[in-house]
Amino acid sequence: MPKRSNEFQRLVAMLTMLTSEGSTVYESVEVMEIASQKPREVDVVAVGKVAGHHSIVCIECRDRKRPQDVQWVEQAHTKFEDLGANVRVLVSSSGFTELALEKAARRNIKTITPGEVTPEFVGKIVNSAGRAEYWHWVTLVQKADVIITRDGVTQQQELPGNVPIYCADGSEASMFEDLVNHVVQQHTRNHDQWEEAFRAGEELYGKGRGKFTATGDGPEPRHGGQKVYVKGISHSTGEEELFEIANVIVTFQAERTVADVPLTHGEYEGTYFSTGSAALGDDATVQLVYTETRDGGFNAIGRLDGPLETLGVQIPAKTDDADTNTPDSAGLR
């Protein structure tokens, strides 16, 4: 994340995501100036279509103690002009001076000051919940084997990487990783069944944290109702054949970290929201935003910041050449 980003800017970006239907929202993104073709960083940019035409909304944010003055408006006007923004917005947590508001109106710049929710508005979330509990799960596959069957004989085998999976006619159905992910999802869907294991894990890893290892299987996997196969070399003929996958056995490790997120409440352009952030373990944070309208509409979004390995994000490794992905021990005599 660029160094200029802060919690208030992230809040504005997430509120824009929740209230901009169909638009793509970017935070701390560089936009090219029309004349110079030099990049300029913009706090929040929303790109969408209005009446069949592309619309670019540029938003600049400031989280200061005092109301923002006319100087910021003038600086932003020049920047918006250079970037060719269709819609121009300034968001200040502390409001604007009277002169700044007048100048912004003349320059066709929209000014927004998020306000506090009034006591008489009490909804499902806003002004009703003081805290939110966020559970972050990381599931890492440690080992994945297949049970291969041919002529009624079965054999358990570890495949050499993320190899293709085929239908009986030889057409490619998916990748082995897809089958593994399906098995893991089936066995991690009902997290509430693991509460006892995590209570024991908290004694080892600390409050709100737990870890355990489990094994799951996916018998008789199918693709579009058809059996699936893996290619291998037959020990009897020495030629490449398709071998039916009778089962997929996956050993995985699941980790859960719980964050207790205190919430504050506000109003942003007619949308009521609750937001808060908290530490997620030792080196990550979570920021949550819930929105609610007077007619009961409700939505939510979250943002995680921290090292990829802590958040459970894996960068795919380079795949080997296709001919090295054929298991030479998958065949049966």
HELIX and SHEET records of a PDB file:
HELIX    1   1 GLU A    7  THR A   19  1                                  13    
HELIX    2   2 VAL A   70  LEU A   83  1                                  14    
HELIX    3   3 GLU A   98  ARG A  106  1                                   9    
HELIX    4   4 PHE A  176  THR A  188  1                                  13    
HELIX    5   5 HIS A  191  TRP A  194  5                                   4    
HELIX    6   6 GLU A  195  TYR A  205  1                                  11    
HELIX    7   7 LEU A  308  LEU A  311  1                                   4    
HELIX    8   8 ALA A  322  ASN A  325  5                                   4    
SHEET    1   A 5 THR A  24  MET A  32  0                                        
SHEET    2   A 5 PRO A  39  VAL A  50 -1                                        
SHEET    3   A 5 HIS A  53  ARG A  62 -1                                        
SHEET    4   A 5 VAL A  87  SER A  92  1                                        
SHEET    5   A 5 LYS A 110  ILE A 112  1                                        
SHEET    1   B 4 VAL A 153  GLU A 158  0                                        
SHEET    2   B 4 ARG A 131  ARG A 150 -1                                        
SHEET    3   B 4 GLU A 240  PRO A 262 -1                                        
SHEET    4   B 4 ARG A 209  ASP A 217 -1                                        
SHEET    1   C 4 VAL A 153  GLU A 158  0                                        
SHEET    2   C 4 ARG A 131  ARG A 150 -1                                        
SHEET    3   C 4 GLU A 240  PRO A 262 -1                                        
SHEET    4   C 4 TYR A 229  ILE A 233 -1                                        
SHEET    1   D 2 PRO A 164  TYR A 166  0                                        
SHEET    2   D 2 GLU A 172  MET A 175 -1                                        
SHEET    1   E 2 ARG A 222  HIS A 223  0                                        
SHEET    2   E 2 GLN A 226  LYS A 227 -1                                        
SHEET    1   F 4 THR A 264  TYR A 268  0                                        
SHEET    2   F 4 THR A 271  ALA A 279 -1                                        
SHEET    3   F 4 THR A 285  GLU A 292 -1                                        
SHEET    4   F 4 PHE A 298  ASP A 305 -1                                        
END                                                                             
